[in-house]
Amino acid sequence: MMNWLPEHSAALQDLRARGLSYSEIADTINATFNTAYTRNAALSRAQRMGMAGLDRPEPSLPGHLEPPKPVLPESSRIGRLRDGQAEPKFDLLRCPKIFTEPVEMPQLRCAAVAPRHLSLLDLQPGDCRYPYGGDTDGETMTFCGHPRRPGSSYCSPHFHLSRDSAASARPVLNDAWLQAVGAI
């Protein structure tokens, strides 16, 4: 931690009054006094001195910061369309898609094994670690619990489910579902 000398604090106050950012203030003080202050050090010192926080009184470079453009009223927007100016594009990522027809859920692959539904604390070293549940908030997660396949964390059916290349090559989601969620 560096102690701020009175001349450093005076320079901080002067540079801040000129409208420099805290990064620019730290760089200027460091160049002038051969110090190593950071932007955060200059900001913290200014706050301890009772100066304003992050708001800048004015831009340090003319034209560097432009004021925000006012939102045009509806009538101005209509006039712009008549003048041939383009309407801003609608952002599909920020607005949910509304479906008018039902979307069929895909059939998911599953292993032909009835899980024992053991908790994490009940699992033994040789038990299958394939998880069940836990998809929604507060839903309990259990594990298969059948004897593991040698060299794997899963039993044979779950091992093949997770490694079956023929089943993995088959798309799980159909084109209608992918279009519904906006993936294609």
Number of C-alpha atoms within 10 A of each C-alpha: 5 8 7 14 9 9 11 18 16 12 18 24 16 13 19 22 13 15 17 20 21 23 15 17 24 25 18 18 21 15 11 11 11 10 14 13 18 17 16 12 17 24 21 15 17 19 13 10 12 9 14 13 11 11 8 15 13 15 14 16 9 8 8 9 10 8 7 6 6 6 8 8 8 9 8 11 14 12 11 13 11 10 9 8 11 9 10 6 6 8 8 9 8 7 8 10 11 7 8 6 6 7 11 10 11 12 9 8 11 10 13 9 12 9 16 12 19 20 14 13 7 12 17 13 11 16 19 25 23 19 18 15 12 11 9 8 6 8 10 12 15 21 21 23 25 24 16 21 16 10 6 13 17 25 22 18 16 24 17 13 17 16 11 11 10 7 13 12 8 9 10 14 13 13 11 14 16 11 11 14 10 12 8 9
